[in-house]
Amino acid sequence: MYKPWISPHNKIVAMFDDKNNVVELVEDHARGTCIGGSAWSLYHYTKNSPCIFWSKREGTRIFYKIKPSIFQSTTLKPSYSPASIDFVIVENDKIKVSYSGLAGAGVAALGRTMAKGVENVEIIERGGGERLGRVIITLPKKEKIIIGVDDTDRKDEGATWSLVNEISYRISLEMDVDYLEHSIVQLYPRNPYKTQNCVAISVSFAASPNKKAKLINNFEEMLRDFSLSDYTGMAIFEGIIFNERLMNYAKKAKTSMIEIQETYEVASQCDVKLLKVKGERGLIGALAAIPYVENPDEAVRLSDERCL
């Protein structure tokens, strides 16, 4: 039955990293426009859900990293603890998520049942007013693919950030995969090989396991076809949790030059695949861009303004 006070979530995506036993949940809040709702949810679900250990918000979208868990009973309290994710369970090729909430949070739980990507719904209790709401949604289990790219332009033409964005957008439409994140990563600005601003790009996707190989292959082919540089490199990471060594390498690439041998060593240690799309030099920045995919605001920052 239609209720005008239930505002559907736009989309929900769930990914699983089996190496680290971690789920990443991405929610696009009501109608994809309700920034207030996404800010409220980020604060309260993160604070009140024991299974959540990391979260961020980008506009109306919320990203949660979660340890799968059996039911955890959370005592809800108006204003202070009004909502929680009670459990997340991975079952074969599905991920189940249980939400509970008081008043408007219970209504938001119902709104999640209407989101694109939800395959099955169990409404335990209908919320609203003074009532508790609790629902369980079932999502397809997807996997996360992160791609780093560097060196696609030349002195008179091109832009890596926009080329990668267009390739990612096209792939999302043609393959029906979720294009999730885009980061512009400021690298060492005194690099003598830079075209101009000295940035690399990383993007992420959620895809079913049977689409991963084709996604990576299609991305590489388009990058090769459209890149204007002879040095284009591409890095691929499959997973949700990064090795600390990879983050240390990325930070170093913001402050100094890096030799290609170190790039190969770090990639091997951190399970990152490197592809010389057109050349080797672009691999350095492509690898450095990978761990910044989830932190675009930090990615764009100069490590030291004085380095200019």
Secondary structure by P-SEA (a helix, b strand, c coil): cccccbbbbcbbbbbbbcccbbbbbbbbccccccaaaaaaaaaaaaacccccccccccccbbbbbbccccbbbbbccccccccccccccccccbbbbbbbbcaaaaaaaaaaaaccccccccccccccccbbbbbbbbbcbbbbbbbbbccccccccccaaaaaaaaaaaaaaacccccccccccccccccccccccbbbbbbbbbbcccaaaaaaaaaaaaaaacccccbbbbbbbccccccaaaaaaaaaaacccccaaaaaaaaaaabbbbbccccccaaaaaaaaccccccccccccccccccc
